[in-house]
């Protein structure tokens, strides 16, 4: 058999992956050939090789999706529940704007929801206004975590949790924008962790 070009092989596998995820069925040899601009006979040889390597099931046609496509096609539906203020404590009404599909391979299957960031107090943490934040519910906050903090008056904010100050008997919620808010913190006697920010989505 002729030497296989790894780039061509990768392109064919990528095309089959994408086709399967979009159409929920495998493409024909002709569709693969046209999709990667390779002769049909060459496509046939590469599909045989991919099958021998266990990357897809190929007989007289592609019999099933590549394993990688099956993994990547697993999604969870996550609620986008409005905005969270990256500034002073502010009352917010939680409501579901829409549901967003996120790949399990990247975000897992935990109890998560999405918030849209407002304000500029967390820019040093890589969080800008308009970013989407993936928040994990029902988990304890550790010092240094970015948390959704609900205050005693049902006001919430997004801040870095800096622990408990025993001398002042208060919890510290810190800003993360030294250029604009140098050393600024919020001191609260009590607060509830509504979630911990796990990921920032810049473009969805």
N, C-alpha and C positions, 0 to 999 in steps of 0.2 A: 504493500500500500504506500502511496505517496506520503511524504512528510506533511504532517498537519500544521497549519498556521494557527498559533494560539490566539492571535487577535481575531481571526475569522471565527474560530470556535467560540470565543467569548461573545462575539457579536450575535451569532446564531442563538446561543443560549439566552442572551439578554432579550432578543426579539421574541423568542418563545415564551419567556417569563412574562414580558409585558403584554403580549397578546392574550395569554391565559388569564392574567389578572383583569384585563379589560373585558374580555368576552366570555370568560368562564368555560372556555373550551380550547382545545389545542388547534393550532393552525395546520393547514395542509402543507405538503412539501413545496408546492408552487407559491403559496403565500410567504413561506419562509424565504424561498429563493428570491422573490421580488423584494421582500422587505430588507434584505441585507445585500441585494445586488450581486448575487453569486449564482452561477449556473446551477440548474436543477440537479444535474449529476453530481456536482461538487457538494451541494447541500445534502444529498442522499448519503454521501460518504461521511460527512461530518456528523450527521445525525446518528449514523451507525456507531461512530466512535464515541459520541456522547452517551449512547446507550450502553456500550461496553464498559464505559467508566462509571456507570450507575447514576448518571446525572439526569437522565430521562428514560422513559420506556418507549422504545421505538422498534416497530416490527414492519408491517406494511403500512406505514404511516405512524404518526406520533400517537401512541395509545393512551398516554396520560401526561399530566403536567410535570415539569421538572420539580424535583424536591424543593429546590429553592423557591419556586413560585408558590408552592403550597404553603410554605412557611410564611412568606411575605403576604399572602392573601388573607391572613388572619387579622381581623380588625375588631376594635371595640368602639362602641358609640359613647361619646363623652359629652356631657352637657356644658355649654358655654353659658355661664350664669352672670353675665354683666361685668362690671368694672370694680376694681379695688384701688383705693386711693393710696398713692405712694407719697404721702405727706402727713399732715396732722390727722388725728383721729376724726373720722367723718362717718355719719350714718349712711348706710347703703341698703337698698332693698335688693335682696337676692331674687333673681328670676331667670328663667331659662330663655336665652335668645334663640338658640338653635342647638342641634346635636352635631358633633364633629367626629368623623371616623379617624381613629389613630391606629397605626400598626402595632400589634401586640409585641412583635419582635423588638420594637424600640421602646415602647412605653409600658409594657407589662400589662397585667390584668388587675391591678390594684384598684382600690376605691378612690378614683380620681375625678376631678372636674377642672374646668378651665375658667380663668378670670382674665379680663383685659386690664392691663396696667394703665393708671392715670398718674400724672405728676412726674417729677424729676428727682425725687429724693433717693432713688436706688440705682442711679446710673453707674456708680462704681462697681455694682454687683452685676453689671451687664443687662440691667432691666431699664428699658426706655418706654416712654409713653406710647401706648398702642400695641406693645408686645403682648402676646398671649402666654399666660403662665399656667403650667400644668401643676395642679395642687393635689397632694395626697391627703386624704381625710384620715381621721382616727389613728393618728400616730403621734408619739411624744416628740416634743421639740428639744433639740440639743443646742447648747450654746453655739452660736455662729450660724444657725439655720435661718433662712428667710421664711418668715411665718406670716400667715393671715391672722392678725390679732384682733379679737373682739373684746372691747372694753366693757366696763361695768354699766355704761349707759347705752349698750347696744350700738356702739360705734366701732367701725373696723378700719384697719390700715395694714399696709404691707411694710414690714420692717425686719431688720436683722435682730434676732433675739440674743442679747448679750448677758443673760443670766440674772441672778438675784443679788441685789446689793444689801447685804445684811446690816450694814451700818445705817443706811437710810431706810431700810425695810421696804424696798420697792423693787419691782422688776424693771429692767432696762430694755427698751426697744430703740435701736439705733438707726440713724440715717446712714446712707451709703453714697454720699456725694460731698466729698471734702471740699471741693472747689466752691460750692454754693452754701453748704451747711456744715462748716468745719466743727467737728466734735459734737454736733447736735444729737440729742437723744430725747426720748419720751419716757418719763418715769410714771409707772402706774402701780397702784397697790395690788391690783389683781387684773387678770385678763384670761381669756379662753383662747386656746389655739384651735382655730377652725381648719387649719391645714398647713402643710409645709410645702413650699415651692420646690419642685424637683427638676423642672425643665423650663426653659424659655424658648418660645417659638417666635422667631423673627418674621417669617413668611410662611403662611399656611395655605 
